[in-house]
Amino acid sequence: MSQFTWESESVANAEAEPQAMEPEMQGGTLALSRDDFSALEERIVRAVNLVKRERAAHAAAEERAGQAELQLRQQSPLVENLQKEVNSLRAERDQVRQRVDRLLAQLDALEV
């Protein structure tokens, strides 16, 4: 991480002049005005807050995904049982339909 140093001249000039000074390279250090430093500090704080919010949202999404997977595992046997029951009821319906068709055929034979 680079270090920012405040030189007494830069601070005195920034207080004397209302406009912000441009960062300058002087002897390997970066001189920043108070406004520049405050703006940088704000941006860093916003970035940190954004990262915190995103991490919290990610953790919440992971938790919801885990709960959904648990529910899916719990519901799978129920779904399989219901599918078996539906297949059984369809087979029973087909048998009843065949019996009704035979009875109707017998009634038709009587009326002839």
C-alpha positions in Angstrom: 0.0 0.0 0.0 1.4 3.4 -0.9 1.8 6.0 1.8 0.5 9.5 1.5 2.4 12.3 3.3 1.3 15.8 4.0 3.9 18.4 3.5 3.5 21.5 5.5 3.7 23.6 2.3 0.9 21.7 0.6 -1.3 22.0 3.6 -0.6 25.7 4.0 -1.2 26.3 0.2 -4.4 24.3 0.3 -5.8 26.4 3.2 -4.7 29.6 1.5 -6.2 28.7 -1.9 -9.8 27.5 -2.0 -9.4 25.3 -5.1 -8.0 21.8 -4.8 -4.4 21.2 -5.7 -3.4 18.6 -8.3 -1.4 15.7 -6.8 2.3 16.2 -7.6 5.2 13.8 -7.3 7.8 15.5 -5.1 10.8 13.4 -4.0 9.0 10.1 -4.3 5.9 11.2 -2.2 2.4 12.0 -3.4 1.1 15.3 -2.1 -2.7 15.5 -1.8 -4.9 18.4 -0.8 -7.4 17.9 2.0 -10.3 17.7 -0.5 -8.5 15.1 -2.6 -7.8 13.0 0.5 -11.4 13.4 1.8 -12.7 12.3 -1.6 -10.4 9.3 -1.7 -11.4 8.4 1.8 -15.1 8.6 0.9 -14.6 6.4 -2.1 -12.7 3.8 0.0 -15.5 3.8 2.6 -18.1 3.4 -0.1 -16.1 0.5 -1.6 -15.8 -1.2 1.8 -19.5 -0.9 2.5 -20.3 -2.2 -1.0 -18.1 -5.2 -0.4 -19.7 -5.8 3.0 -23.2 -5.7 1.5 -22.3 -8.0 -1.3 -20.7 -10.5 1.1 -23.9 -10.4 3.2 -26.1 -10.9 0.2 -23.9 -13.7 -1.0 -24.1 -15.4 2.4 -27.9 -15.0 2.4 -28.1 -16.5 -1.1 -26.0 -19.4 0.0 -28.3 -20.0 3.0 -31.4 -19.9 0.8 -29.8 -22.3 -1.6 -28.9 -24.7 1.2 -32.5 -24.5 2.5 -33.9 -25.2 -1.0 -31.6 -28.2 -1.4 -32.7 -29.5 2.0 -36.4 -29.1 1.0 -35.8 -30.8 -2.3 -34.2 -33.8 -0.6 -37.1 -34.0 1.8 -39.7 -33.7 -0.9 -38.2 -36.3 -3.3 -39.6 -39.4 -1.6 -43.0 -37.8 -1.4 -42.9 -36.9 -5.2 -41.9 -40.5 -6.0 -44.7 -41.9 -3.9 -47.2 -39.6 -5.5 -46.0 -40.6 -9.0 -46.5 -44.3 -8.1 -49.9 -43.5 -6.8 -50.9 -41.6 -10.0 -49.7 -44.5 -12.1 -51.7 -47.0 -9.9 -54.8 -44.8 -10.2 -54.4 -44.6 -14.0 -54.1 -48.4 -14.2 -57.2 -48.8 -12.0 -59.1 -46.3 -14.2 -58.2 -48.3 -17.3 -59.5 -51.5 -15.7 -62.7 -49.8 -14.7 -63.1 -48.4 -18.2 -62.6 -51.9 -19.7 -65.2 -53.3 -17.3 -67.7 -50.6 -18.1 -67.1 -51.2 -21.9 -67.8 -54.9 -21.4 -71.0 -54.2 -19.4 -72.2 -51.7 -22.1 -71.4 -54.4 -24.8 -73.5 -56.9 -22.8 -76.4 -54.4 -22.6 -76.2 -53.8 -26.3 -76.4 -57.5 -26.9 -79.5 -57.8 -24.9 -81.4 -55.2 -26.8 -80.8 -56.8 -30.2 
